Amino acid sequence: LKTIVGALIQSLISLRDVMILSSFILSIFALIGLQLYMGVLRQKCVPTYESFLNNSNLYNIGFNMTYKVYLKEIDNETYWHKENDIFLLCGNESGSAKWPPGYVCWKNRGKNPDFGYTSFDNYGWAMLACFRLMTQDYWENLYQLILSAVGRYHFLYFVAAIFFGSYYLLNLILAIVFMSYQQQQKQVEIENEERKRRKTRDKLEIQNEEIRKTSEIQTLSHVENVQCFEDLNRKISSHKSVSIEYEQNGKTNELNKSSFILSDATIIPFIDETQQNSANEDRKSQRTNSDPYLSERNQNDNDTTITLYQDRSHIKYTPITEVLPAQELDRISVRSKNMDTNNTCNRTLVKLLRIYCWEWSCESSIFRKFQDAIAFFILDAFVDLFIAICIILNTLFMALDQPGQSEKMTRILTAGNYIFTSIFVAEFILKIIALTPVKFLKNGWNVFDLLIITGSLIELCLADINGLSVLRLFRLLRVFKLAKSWQTLNRLLTIIGISIGALGNLTLVLIIIIFMFAVMGMQLFGDKYANKFGKNMPRWNFFDFFHAFMIVFRVLCGEWIESMWICLECAGWPCIPFFLLTFVVGNLV
């Protein structure tokens, strides 16, 4: 999420020059359109002077009509020619739409099309029309209006505007956004590597500190051992023989002193060989491997290591009967017996469930032969091909279903549904027998097939209940099972699944943007829609959050111009920057 937001901010900075270039190109096309099509969309078919005089409505006006009166009366929209309740747009150039008999094409009559907001009459409306061409929103209507007014040869203007505006500028903007995302992603990777390197360096410093402390402890221990050994030598003089084995510089020496008795005050530390040797060796190897300096130091120093052994038979343990009372011992014994009994029952139940319900690992030779025969049949490649053909035929049968069909066709489709469902259920049961439930459910496609078969059986059982026909959708999902044998489809589905997981953060950012603009539209235009339309509210509006959310989503899909016309009727010019900003920001995401 951080990467996506950072890429959007970075792309806005990088798009500065592209925005200037886009505005420059749009200005060029707007100025060309201003010179070519100013006022042409207000051309209307009006009756001629002669046809107007012959009109029956003249009795209301009088027979002494001059041409000035005709010009004044012809401004009334009731006299203009309409087709499908829309004033016919005409032109005087070759290739333009011609007027019907008794009419003539005049300029500057009435309003422009689309509530008066589609025109090239000034620079602002011309820029808006060119931006409409660049985004390709309902551009074919503008194309047809212009060609009806000025002729078919002006299609070159639209080809050039769409090519440079849509195919060139929009793709250039998307390329810059993509490059910004890549740069932001590389920066995040560099930061992650630097964080890992810093963490590794901190670990090494901690290890070196531990090695230093360990070496200091070893040095102090060595000094104490040497002092103890010297004190021992001084005390051994005229006593019985004792053998002290010590190691010095890799050589084993033995000290034999005769008939000595240590006093009660003398305490000689000893090491239990069976418990300490392995741990000491591990610590010694770790220290040696982690610090070569310590290894060299231990080899060069003239250290003396004395190992005194104690006979394990002299170690006494206190019986548990002396520690715990008799009642507590009885309670522990009873609890232990109950736990053993429960564990035995649980183990037996789990074993039976595993053998007969999960793994089917019974030792019956007859069942083994039956299972091998079923596996040989159902796991064959020709059976998989037959199932694939049945899936395709089932899909075709569902496509043939339509309302108002004949009774014979209904019976055929119903019988086909029962036949295909029976085939798929039989395949499901035979595969469970061949593979055992534990192996069958390990495959994701088998679990998917289990869900589809369950939905199909429920749909067959509840076929007579109205409103449950939606369960037929489970049968349509069986088409995806073809991916099991169709590697290309399997690869595409895998890619789609991975991309959906990777688009989670982008989807979150998009939802946040839609929410922001929907709330903004409600605050700016909600009351104006209510005042303008009242109960006759149009489908696309900002009156409540749901409709505001949908209208913003429609703008992000590329259809913004028609919703903006309705907004302009309610709130005026503030709708233009709102819709343009919504379109630009939403399409950048």
C-alpha positions in Angstrom: 0.0 0.0 0.0 2.9 2.4 0.8 4.5 1.5 -2.5 1.3 2.3 -4.5 0.6 5.6 -2.7 4.3 6.6 -3.1 4.2 5.7 -6.8 1.0 7.8 -7.3 2.6 10.8 -5.7 5.8 10.4 -7.6 3.9 10.0 -10.9 2.1 13.3 -10.3 5.5 15.0 -10.0 6.8 13.2 -13.1 3.6 14.0 -15.0 4.2 17.7 -14.9 5.8 17.9 -18.3 3.3 15.4 -19.8 0.4 17.5 -18.5 1.9 20.6 -20.2 2.4 18.7 -23.4 -1.2 17.3 -23.2 -2.6 20.8 -22.6 -0.6 22.1 -25.6 -1.9 19.4 -28.0 -5.5 19.8 -26.7 -5.2 23.5 -27.2 -4.1 23.0 -30.8 -7.1 20.8 -31.6 -9.4 23.1 -29.7 -8.3 26.1 -31.7 -8.7 24.1 -35.0 -12.2 23.0 -33.9 -13.0 26.5 -32.9 -12.2 27.8 -36.4 -13.9 25.0 -38.3 -17.1 24.2 -36.2 -18.1 27.4 -34.5 -21.8 27.6 -34.5 -22.4 24.7 -36.9 -24.2 22.6 -34.2 -26.9 25.2 -34.0 -28.0 24.8 -37.6 -31.7 23.8 -37.8 -34.2 23.0 -40.5 -36.8 25.8 -40.7 -39.7 26.1 -43.2 -39.2 28.3 -46.2 -41.1 31.6 -46.7 -43.5 30.0 -49.2 -44.2 26.9 -47.1 -44.7 29.1 -44.1 -47.3 31.2 -46.0 -49.1 28.0 -47.0 -49.2 26.8 -43.5 -52.7 26.6 -41.9 -51.6 28.4 -38.8 -51.4 31.7 -40.8 -55.1 32.3 -40.2 -54.1 33.2 -36.6 -51.6 35.7 -37.8 -53.2 37.3 -40.8 -52.7 37.2 -44.6 -50.7 40.5 -44.9 -47.4 38.9 -43.7 -44.1 40.6 -44.6 -40.7 39.0 -44.6 -39.8 40.7 -41.3 -42.8 39.1 -39.6 -41.7 35.7 -41.1 -38.2 36.1 -39.6 -39.8 37.0 -36.2 -42.2 34.0 -36.3 -39.6 31.5 -37.5 -37.6 31.9 -34.3 -40.4 29.9 -32.6 -39.1 26.3 -32.1 -42.6 24.8 -33.0 -41.9 25.5 -36.7 -38.6 23.6 -36.8 -38.3 20.1 -38.2 -38.0 17.3 -35.7 -37.1 13.6 -36.0 -37.8 11.4 -32.9 -38.5 14.5 -30.8 -35.0 15.9 -31.6 -34.3 18.9 -33.9 -32.7 17.7 -37.1 -29.2 19.0 -37.6 -28.5 20.0 -41.2 -25.7 21.5 -43.3 -25.2 23.4 -46.5 -21.9 21.7 -47.5 -21.5 18.6 -49.6 -21.9 15.4 -47.7 -23.9 16.9 -44.9 -27.4 16.0 -43.9 -30.0 17.5 -46.2 -33.2 19.1 -45.1 -36.7 17.7 -46.1 -38.8 19.4 -48.8 -40.3 22.8 -47.8 -37.5 23.5 -45.4 -34.1 25.3 -45.4 -31.0 25.0 -43.2 -30.4 28.2 -41.2 -27.6 28.9 -38.7 -27.7 30.2 -35.1 -31.1 28.7 -34.2 -31.8 27.5 -30.7 -29.4 25.7 -28.4 -26.5 23.4 -29.0 -27.1 19.6 -28.6 -26.9 17.8 -25.2 -28.5 20.6 -23.1 -26.3 23.2 -24.9 -23.0 21.8 -23.6 -21.7 20.2 -26.8 -20.2 22.8 -29.1 -17.1 24.5 -30.4 -18.5 28.0 -29.9 -15.7 29.1 -27.6 -12.4 28.0 -26.4 -13.6 26.4 -23.1 -16.3 24.2 -24.7 -13.9 23.3 -27.5 -11.3 22.1 -24.9 -14.0 20.1 -23.2 -15.0 18.5 -26.5 -11.4 17.6 -27.3 -10.9 16.1 -23.9 -14.0 14.1 -24.6 -12.4 12.8 -27.8 -9.2 12.0 -26.0 -11.1 9.9 -23.4 -13.3 8.4 -26.1 -16.5 8.9 -24.0 -19.5 9.0 -26.3 -17.3 10.4 -29.0 -19.2 8.8 -31.8 -22.3 11.0 -31.1 -20.1 14.2 -31.5 -18.6 12.6 -34.6 -22.0 12.1 -36.2 -23.3 15.6 -35.3 -20.2 17.3 -36.9 -20.4 15.2 -40.0 -24.2 15.9 -40.3 -23.4 19.6 -40.1 -20.2 20.0 -42.2 -19.8 16.9 -44.3 -18.1 13.5 -44.2 -14.6 14.7 -45.1 -14.1 16.1 -41.6 -13.6 12.7 -40.2 -9.8 13.4 -40.5 -10.1 15.8 -37.6 -11.5 13.1 -35.3 -8.9 10.5 -36.5 -6.1 12.9 -35.7 -7.5 14.0 -32.3 -8.2 10.5 -31.1 -4.8 9.2 -32.3 -2.7 11.9 -30.7 -4.9 12.4 -27.7 -6.0 8.9 -26.8 -3.5 6.5 -28.2 -0.4 8.7 -27.7 -1.0 10.9 -24.7 -2.9 8.5 -22.5 -0.4 5.7 -23.1 2.4 8.1 -22.4 0.7 9.0 -19.1 0.3 5.3 -18.2 3.9 4.6 -19.1 5.1 7.3 -16.7 2.9 6.0 -13.9 4.3 2.5 -14.5 7.8 3.8 -14.5 7.1 5.7 -11.2 5.7 2.5 -9.7 8.9 0.5 -10.7 11.2 3.2 -9.3 9.2 3.2 -6.0 9.3 -0.5 -5.8 13.1 -0.6 -6.4 13.4 2.0 -3.6 11.4 -0.1 -1.3 13.6 -3.1 -2.1 16.7 -1.1 -1.4 15.3 0.0 2.0 14.4 -3.6 2.8 17.9 -4.8 2.0 19.4 -2.0 4.0 17.2 -2.9 7.0 18.3 -6.6 6.7 21.9 -5.5 6.5 21.5 -3.4 9.6 19.8 -6.2 11.4 22.6 -8.6 10.5 25.2 -6.1 11.7 23.4 -5.7 15.0 23.3 -9.5 15.4 27.1 -9.8 14.8 27.8 -7.0 17.3 25.7 -8.9 19.9 27.5 -12.1 19.2 30.9 -10.4 19.4 29.8 -8.9 22.8 28.8 -12.4 24.0 32.1 -13.9 22.9 34.0 -11.2 24.7 32.1 -11.8 27.9 32.5 -15.5 27.5 36.3 -15.1 27.1 36.5 -12.9 30.2 34.6 -15.6 32.2 36.9 -18.3 30.9 39.9 -16.3 31.9 38.7 -15.8 35.4 37.8 -19.5 35.6 41.2 -20.4 34.4 42.9 -18.3 37.1 40.7 -19.9 39.8 41.5 -23.4 38.6 45.2 -22.7 38.6 45.1 -21.4 42.2 43.0 -24.4 43.3 45.5 -26.8 41.7 48.4 -25.0 43.5 46.7 -25.2 46.8 46.0 -28.9 46.2 49.7 -29.5 45.5 50.7 -27.8 48.7 48.3 -29.9 50.8 49.4 -33.2 49.3 52.5 -34.2 51.2 52.4 -37.4 53.3 49.1 -39.0 52.4 47.9 -42.1 50.6 48.4 -42.3 46.9 46.0 -40.5 44.7 46.0 -40.2 41.0 45.1 -36.8 39.5 45.0 -36.7 35.7 45.3 -33.4 34.0 45.9 -32.2 30.5 48.5 -29.6 29.6 49.4 -28.5 26.1 47.7 -31.6 24.6 49.6 -34.1 26.8 48.1 -36.2 29.5 50.0 -36.4 32.7 49.3 -38.2 35.9 50.2 -37.0 39.4 50.7 -39.8 41.9 50.9 -38.9 45.5 50.9 -41.5 48.2 48.8 -41.8 51.3 47.2 -38.4 51.8 43.9 -37.4 53.3 42.2 -34.2 52.5 40.9 -32.2 55.3 37.2 -31.6 55.7 37.7 -27.9 54.9 39.1 -28.6 51.5 36.6 -28.4 48.7 37.5 -29.6 45.3 35.1 -28.8 42.5 34.1 -31.7 40.3 32.3 -32.3 37.0 29.7 -34.9 36.3 31.1 -36.4 33.1 27.8 -37.8 31.8 26.0 -34.5 32.0 28.6 -31.9 31.2 30.9 -33.3 28.6 28.5 -32.9 25.6 27.4 -29.4 26.6 31.0 -28.2 27.1 32.0 -29.7 23.8 29.2 -27.9 22.0 30.0 -24.6 23.7 33.7 -25.1 22.9 33.0 -25.8 19.3 30.7 -22.8 19.0 33.2 -20.5 20.5 35.9 -21.8 18.3 33.9 -21.5 15.1 32.6 -18.1 15.9 35.9 -16.5 17.0 39.1 -17.7 15.3 41.2 -15.6 17.6 39.9 -17.5 20.6 40.8 -20.8 18.9 44.3 -19.7 18.3 44.6 -18.3 21.8 43.5 -21.6 23.4 46.1 -23.5 21.4 49.0 -21.2 22.2 48.4 -20.7 26.0 49.9 -23.1 28.5 46.6 -23.8 30.1 46.2 -26.7 32.6 42.9 -28.4 32.8 42.1 -30.6 35.7 39.2 -33.0 35.6 38.0 -34.6 38.8 35.4 -37.3 38.5 32.8 -38.3 41.0 31.4 -41.8 41.2 27.7 -41.7 40.3 26.9 -44.4 42.8 27.5 -41.9 45.6 24.7 -39.6 44.5 21.6 -40.1 46.6 18.1 -39.3 45.6 15.2 -38.6 48.0 12.3 -41.0 47.5 9.0 -39.4 46.5 7.3 -41.0 49.5 9.3 -38.7 51.7 8.2 -35.6 49.8 4.5 -36.1 49.2 1.9 -37.5 51.6 0.2 -40.8 51.1 -3.2 -39.2 50.2 -1.6 -37.1 47.5 0.1 -40.1 46.1 -3.2 -42.1 45.9 -4.9 -39.2 44.1 -2.1 -38.9 41.6 -2.2 -42.7 41.0 -6.0 -42.7 40.4 -5.7 -39.7 38.0 -3.0 -41.5 36.1 -5.1 -44.6 35.7 -8.1 -42.6 34.5 -5.9 -40.8 31.9 -4.5 -44.1 30.7 -8.1 -45.5 30.3 -9.3 -42.4 28.4 -6.3 -42.3 26.1 -6.8 -46.0 25.3 -10.4 -45.4 24.4 -9.6 -42.3 22.3 -6.8 -44.1 20.5 -9.1 -47.0 19.7 -11.9 -44.7 18.4 -9.4 -42.7 16.3 -7.9 -45.8 14.9 -11.3 -47.2 13.8 -12.4 -43.8 12.3 -9.1 -43.7 10.4 -9.4 -47.2 9.0 -13.1 -47.3 8.1 -14.0 -43.6 7.4 -10.9 -41.8 6.4 -8.0 -44.0 5.0 -9.9 -47.3 4.4 -6.8 -49.2 5.3 -8.5 -52.4 6.2 -6.6 -55.6 5.3 -9.4 -57.3 3.4 -8.1 -58.7 0.1 -11.5 -58.6 -1.6 -11.8 -54.9 -0.9 -8.3 -54.3 -2.1 -9.0 -56.0 -5.4 -12.3 -54.2 -5.8 -10.5 -50.8 -5.1 -7.8 -51.6 -7.6 -10.3 -52.4 -10.3 -12.3 -49.2 -9.7 -9.0 -47.2 -9.8 -8.0 -48.9 -13.0 -11.3 -47.8 -14.6 -12.0 -44.3 -13.2 -8.4 -43.0 -13.4 -8.0 -43.9 -17.1 -7.3 -41.1 -19.6 -10.3 -42.1 -21.7 -12.6 -41.6 -18.8 -11.3 -38.1 -18.2 -11.9 -37.4 -21.9 -15.5 -38.7 -21.6 -16.1 -36.4 -18.5 -14.7 -33.4 -20.4 -17.1 -34.1 -23.3 -20.0 -34.4 -20.8 -19.0 -31.0 -19.2 -19.1 -29.3 -22.6 -22.4 -30.9 -23.6 -23.9 -30.0 -20.2 -22.9 -26.4 -20.8 -24.5 -26.4 -24.3 -27.7 -27.9 -22.8 -27.9 -25.0 -20.3 -27.3 -22.5 -23.2 -30.3 -23.8 -25.0 -32.6 -23.1 -22.1 -34.8 -20.0 -22.8 -38.2 -18.6 -21.7 -41.2 -19.5 -23.8 -39.7 -22.7 -25.2 -41.8 -25.7 -26.2 -42.8 -28.4 -23.8 -40.8 -31.0 -25.7 -37.7 -28.9 -25.5 -38.2 -28.5 -21.8 -38.5 -32.3 -21.3 -35.3 -32.9 -23.3 -33.3 -30.3 -21.3 -34.6 -31.7 -18.0 -33.7 -35.3 -19.0 -30.3 -34.1 -20.1 -29.8 -32.4 -16.7 -30.6 -35.6 -14.8 -28.3 -37.7 -17.0 -25.3 -35.4 -16.7 -25.8 -35.0 -13.0 -25.9 -38.8 -12.6 -22.7 -39.2 -14.6 -20.9 -36.6 -12.4 -22.2 -38.1 -9.2 -21.1 -41.6 -10.3 -17.6 -40.2 -11.2 -17.4 -38.6 -7.8 -18.3 -41.8 -5.9 -16.0 -44.0 -7.9 -13.1 -41.6 -7.4 -13.6 -41.6 -3.6 -13.6 -45.5 -3.6 -10.4 -45.5 -5.8 -8.4 -42.9 -3.9 -9.9 -43.1 -0.4 -11.3 -39.9 1.2 -8.0 -38.7 2.6 -6.3 -38.7 -0.9 -9.4 -37.5 -2.7 -9.7 -34.4 -0.6 -6.0 -33.5 -0.9 -6.7 -32.4 -4.5 -8.2 -29.0 -4.8 -10.1 -29.8 -8.0 -11.8 -32.7 -6.3 -13.0 -30.4 -3.5 -14.2 -28.0 -6.1 -16.1 -30.8 -7.8 -17.6 -31.9 -4.5 -19.0 -28.4 -4.0 -20.5 -28.3 -7.5 -22.1 -31.7 -7.1 -23.6 -30.7 -3.7 -25.1 -27.6 -5.3 -26.5 -29.6 -8.2 -28.1 -32.2 -6.0 -29.7 -29.4 -3.8 -31.0 -27.7 -7.0 -32.6 -31.0 -8.2 -34.2 -31.6 -4.8 -35.6 -28.0 -4.7 -36.5 -27.7 -8.4 -40.2 -27.1 -7.7 -39.5 -24.1 -5.4 -39.6 -20.7 -7.1 -36.6 -18.4 -6.7 -34.0 -21.1 -6.4 -33.0 -21.3 -10.0 -29.8 -19.4 -9.1 -28.4 -22.7 -7.9 -28.0 -23.7 -11.5 -25.0 -21.4 -11.6 -23.1 -24.2 -9.7 -23.4 -26.3 -12.8 -21.8 -23.5 -14.9 -18.8 -23.5 -12.7 -18.0 -27.1 -13.8 -16.5 -25.6 -17.0 -13.5 -24.6 -15.0 -12.9 -28.2 -14.2 -11.6 -28.5 -17.8 -8.5 -26.7 -16.6 -7.4 -29.9 -14.9 -6.6 -31.5 -18.3 -6.3 -28.2 -20.3 -2.8 -26.9 -19.3 -3.3 -23.5 -21.0 -6.5 -22.8 -19.1 -4.9 -24.0 -15.9 -2.0 -21.6 -16.4 -4.3 -18.7 -17.1 -6.5 -19.4 -14.1 -3.3 -19.6 -11.9 -2.1 -16.3 -13.2 -5.5 -14.7 -12.6 -5.5 -16.0 -9.0 -2.0 -14.7 -8.4 -2.9 -11.3 -9.9 -6.0 -11.0 -7.8 -4.0 -11.6 -4.6 -1.4 -9.0 -5.7 -4.1 -6.4 -6.5 -5.4 -6.3 -3.0 -3.7 -3.1 -2.0 -4.5 -1.4 -5.3 -8.2 -2.3 -4.9 -8.1 -0.8 -1.4 -6.6 2.4 -2.7 -9.3 2.5 -5.5 -12.1 2.0 -3.0 -10.7 4.8 -0.8 -10.6 7.2 -3.8 -14.2 6.3 -4.9 -15.4 6.8 -1.3 -13.7 10.2 -1.1 -15.2 11.5 -4.3 -18.6 10.0 -3.6 -18.8 11.8 -0.2 -17.5 15.0 -1.8 -20.2 14.8 -4.6 -22.9 14.3 -1.9 -21.7 17.4 0.0 -21.4 19.6 -3.1 -24.4 18.5 -5.3 -26.8 16.5 -3.2 -29.1 19.3 -2.2 -29.1 20.8 -5.7 -30.2 17.5 -7.2 -33.1 17.4 -4.7 -34.1 21.0 -5.5 -33.9 20.5 -9.2 -35.6 17.1 -9.7 -37.5 16.4 -6.5 -39.3 13.1 -6.7 -38.3 12.7 -10.4 -34.7 11.9 -9.5 -32.6 10.6 -12.4 -30.8 7.3 -12.1 -27.4 8.8 -11.9 -27.3 11.4 -9.1 -25.5 12.5 -5.9 -28.6 12.5 -3.7 -27.5 9.5 -1.5 -24.2 7.6 -0.9 -25.2 4.5 -3.0 -26.0 6.5 -6.2 -23.0 8.8 -5.5 -20.7 5.7 -5.2 -22.1 4.3 -8.5 -21.8 7.5 -10.4 -18.1 7.9 -9.4 -17.5 4.3 -10.3 -19.1 5.0 -13.7 -16.8 8.0 -14.2 -13.8 5.8 -13.4 -15.0 3.3 -16.0 -14.8 6.1 -18.6 -18.4 7.2 -19.0 -18.4 10.7 -17.5 -19.9 13.1 -20.0 -23.6 12.2 -19.8 -23.5 12.3 -15.9 -21.8 15.7 -16.1 -24.5 17.1 -18.4 -27.1 16.3 -15.8 -24.9 17.7 -13.0 -24.5 21.0 -15.0 -28.2 21.3 -15.2 -28.4 21.2 -11.4 -25.2 22.8 -10.1 -23.6 24.7 -13.0 -19.9 25.0 -13.8 -18.5 23.4 -10.5 -19.4 20.0 -12.0 -16.8 20.3 -14.7 -13.6 20.4 -12.5 -15.1 17.8 -10.2 -15.8 15.3 -13.0 -12.4 16.0 -14.7 -10.5 15.5 -11.4 -12.4 12.3 -10.6 -11.6 10.9 -14.0 -7.9 11.8 -14.0 -7.2 10.6 -10.4 -9.3 7.5 -10.8 -7.6 6.4 -14.1 -4.1 7.1 -12.7 -4.9 4.4 -10.0 
